[in-house]
Amino acid sequence: MSTQYELYLITLRALSLMDELNLPEKGIKKSMRGLNRFAEEVQEMMENASSEAHQRSVHNFNVVLNSIDDEVLGLPIGELIIEK
């Protein structure tokens, strides 16, 4: 998957989450600053709770994202199987 497409997909998810959280719609710069502040606050809470668990979850999330490619995205709905 190209970096540009990955950013697009993540941005779509971020915008969806912003809608769910009823964040103000005052332009993308303010929204992104708000997302950054939120991420920093959550990161601090996670680090305080368990630095190891936080590192592991961030790493594993990135492994999953990095495993997605055009072939996976092209699979018909219902045919993608995730194995542990």
N, C-alpha and C positions, 0 to 999 in steps of 0.2 A: 504494500500500500504506500502511496506517495505521502510525503510529509504534509503536503497541502491538503490532501483528502482527509488525512487523519485529523488535522486541525479543524477542518470543516465539520467532521462528525462530532468531535469533542465540543465545538462551538454550538452545534445544534442541541446537544445534550445540556450544555450550560444554560442556554437560553430557555430550554424547557424547565430546567430546575429553577431558574430565576422567576419564571411564571408561577410555578408551584409555591414559591416562597413569597410571592407578591412583592418582589423588589421593585423600586420605582423605575419607570422607563424614561430616563433623562439622558440618553445617549450611551453609546458603547464604552466610551472612556470611563464614565462614572460607574457603569456596570462592571467593567473589568477591575477597576480599583476596588469596588465592593467585593467582588469575588476573591481578589487577592487578600484583602483584609480578613474575610471569612476563612479562607484557607490557612492563613497564618495563625488565626485564633484556634482553629481545630487542630492544626499541627502542634501548637503549644500544649493544648490539652492532652493530645495523644502522647506526646513525648513525656509529659508529666505522669501519665498513667502507666505507660510502658514503652520505653524507647525501642526495645527489641521488637515488640509486637508492631509498633508503628513502622519500623524499617522493613519488617517482613511483609506487612500488608502493602506498602508502597512498591516494594520489589515485585511481589507476586502480581499486583495489578499491572505493572509495566510488562512483566513477562507475558501476561495474557494479551495485552494490547499489541505487543510486538509479534505475537504469533498469528495475528490476523493479516491475511493478504487478500488479493483480488479473488483468488480461487474460493476461499472461505466465504467471502461476501457474496459470491455468485451462486452458492448452494441454494437449492429450493427451500422454501420455508418448511421447517420441521425435519430437515435432513442433517442439520448440524448437531453433532454429538460431542459433548465435552467429557473427557475421561480424566479422572484424578490419578 
